[in-house]
Amino acid sequence: MTYKTILVQCDAARNVGRRLDVAAELAQQQGAHLVALHARQPFQTPAFFDGGFPMDDLFKSYEAAVKADLTIATAAFEKATKGRHLSMELRVVDGFIDSELATHARYADLLVLGQTDPENTLPTPADLPEAVALASGRPVLVVPYIGVTSSPGKAVLLCWNASRESAHAATAALPLLKTASKVIVLAIDAKSSPASHGAEPGADAATWLARHGVKVTVQRDAAAEADIGGTILSRAADHAVDLIVMGLYGHSRMREMVLGGASRTLLASMTVPVLMAH
């Protein structure tokens, strides 16, 4: 099992090259077709428009900005893929980035996005990673806006709580787990139960992964003051992992993201890429 199509968000953000580098490296490792998606946001009349400024000038300004953004995105894509032997394409569409990514992701095995950058000046929704993960049904690899020091997937922390979401995330990450040097199954505040964890929390997941040839160990932990997200980040640092895999817990309600505490913490404070699935 490998990824055959990897989709990556390709905009004019200052750190777009960081996520493009990760996506290109993964596509090369997996022998996947790489699709870089650039969405040209439709022209919208400003809410404060009172007719005092010529509409033609507003539209010309919009067209110039759209053209400049595409130029930046194209240059970043070409730089990230230069010298690589890849099947690839830069796909340019007209529409809002969140809905376009969710639609195109349904025809890919993995979607690579950037973590929300607090200094971003583009009209990118602040909740883009979680919105697309919840809407698309596909696994999303979120790359920290500060970048990475190495390609993710050599040492992996798999967060396991025996839920549907964690099972989905683990299955989605199998192409990376199978080639990793080490995989740590982390069970936090787990209790034995015939309906979920079984007699030994994490053991059933480890057995399943081992049958896929995954080099796996289990760690059981407790979260201080129920800070599961903080515990995950601490264990990721302890084990020097380069990838965290976890289920995304939450739902979308009229563009309001209602997320679990661990999901919110990792999306806000990630230090390494996070592969998540809902």
C-alpha positions, -999 to +999 in steps of 0.1 A: +000+000+000+013+034-011+000+068-018-007+072-055-019+108-055-008+135-032-026+169-032-008+200-018-021+235-011-001+259-033-008+295-026+013+327-023+020+324+014+055+333+026+062+298+038+045+279+009+078+263-001+080+244+032+048+225+026+057+220-011+091+205-002+074+180+022+048+171-004+074+167-032+096+145-010+067+123+000+056+120-036+091+109-047+094+084-019+059+069-026+061+071-064+029+092-063+015+117-087+018+152-071-010+177-076-003+213-065-037+231-062-038+269-066-072+285-061-080+320-075-105+335-051-134+351-069-138+389-071-160+402-043-174+437-040-161+451-007-188+453+020-181+490+025-184+499-012-206+529-018-198+537-054-174+564-046-145+545-061-147+532-097-156+495-099-132+491-128-103+501-107-113+477-080-115+449-105-081+458-121-065+458-086-081+424-080-068+410-113-033+422-106-033+406-071-045+373-085-019+373-112+009+382-087-002+354-064-002+328-092+033+339-102+046+334-067+029+300-063+042+288-097+078+298-088+075+280-055+062+249-071+089+249-097+116+254-071+103+225-049+101+201-078+132+210-097+155+181-102+130+156-090+117+127-111+080+131-104+047+128-121+033+162-113+010+191-122+001+226-111-037+228-111-052+263-112-089+266-103-113+295-096-130+293-063-126+295-025-096+276-012-114+256+015-142+243-008-118+236-037-093+217-015-121+196+000-135+187-034-101+179-051-089+160-020-116+133-026-096+122-056-063+120-037-049+097-011-033+124+010-037+162+013-008+183+025-016+217+040+002+243+060-005+251+097-023+283+101+003+311+102-007+340+126+013+364+103-005+353+071-018+382+050-037+361+024-075+356+026-070+320+039-095+308+065-078+305+099-095+271+103-085+257+069-067+225+081-095+213+103-123+225+079-109+206+050-101+174+071-137+174+083-153+182+049-132+160+026-131+127+045-094+123+035-063+123+057-046+156+060-009+161+067-004+195+083+031+210+080+042+235+107+045+270+094+080+271+109+090+242+085+106+209+092+142+198+095+137+164+077+111+146+057+085+131+081+080+094+086+112+080+101+100+081+137+063+083+143+040+088+173+006+072+167-020+085+192-044+056+200-076+056+219-094+028+201-119+052+185-131+053+149-111+084+143-078+070+156-084+038+135-091+059+104-059+079+110-038+048+116-050+032+084-045+064+064-009+066+077+000+029+069+022+038+039+044+059+062+042+036+092+054+006+072+086+023+062+093+041+095+123+031+116+102+032+148+065+037+156+053+044+191+016+037+199+007+061+226-023+054+247-032+081+272-055+076+302-066+043+286-087+019+306-091-018+298-125-025+282-138-054+260-156-028+239-125-007+231-090-011+244-091-048+254-071-062+283-040-042+275-045-008+260-026-004+227-017-041+224-043-049+199-033-019+177+004-030+180-005-065+169-025-053+139+004-030+129+030-057+133+012-079+108+018-051+083+055-052+091+055-021+112+082-018+139+061-008+168+062-003+206+035+007+230+036+034+256+008+040+281+007+074+297-014+097+319-023+133+311-017+158+338-049+177+345-064+161+314-040+180+291-039+153+264-026+176+237+003+188+259+011+152+268+013+142+231+036+171+223+058+162+253+061+126+243+068+136+207+098+157+220+109+129+243+111+104+215+124+128+189+096+119+164+092+136+131+055+128+126+024+126+148-006+106+137-039+112+154-077+112+148-094+146+144-122+149+169-149+175+162-175+187+138-184+216+116-214+238+125-221+266+100-183+273+096-177+271+134-151+244+141-160+226+173-129+205+181-117+183+209-090+197+232-062+176+219-070+185+183-070+222+191-037+220+210-018+202+182-031+224+154-021+255+174+012+243+188+026+215+166+064+212+164+064+184+138+040+175+110+007+160+121-013+135+100-049+136+110-081+120+098-117+124+110 
